[in-house]
Amino acid sequence: MQSNAKQTRKNGHGLKLGEYPALRQFIHGYLHEDYVDEYGTAEDAAAEFCADADPEERERVAAEWRRFLKDTSELPVSTVQRVLTEKFGCGWHFTEKDELDRVSVVLSKRNHH
C-alpha cells in the first residue's frame, strides 16, 4: 500500500486541488489560456497579480506556490506541466524548471507597489 501511495505522488495524481486554493485561484485569474495576450509572460502575469492582490493574498499564493514546487520537486517537468494544466486549468506551457523558478522569484518579492 505504501508503494502505491508513493507511485501516486510520483505521477502527480496524489495532489489535490483543495491543498492549494489560493494557487488555483491565482492560476485561473492570471495564468489562464489568454495570459500571453493579457500579460505577455508568466512572470509578467505573476507581477500583475502581485500588484492587484493585498499582502495576505500574495503571501498565501507565494506559500502555496512554494509548497506545490516542493511537492512536485521529484517529478519530471513534463509531469508538473500536466498537473498544472489538468488539475489547475493552467494555460502556461513551460519546458524547464527554471521557468517555474522565475515565477517563484516574482511571487516571493515583498514589495510590489
Summary of the structure (lengths in Angstrom):
residues: 113
radius of gyration: 13.9
end to end distance: 49.3
largest distance: 49.3
contacts: 295
relative contact order: 0.19
helix: 70%
strand: 0%
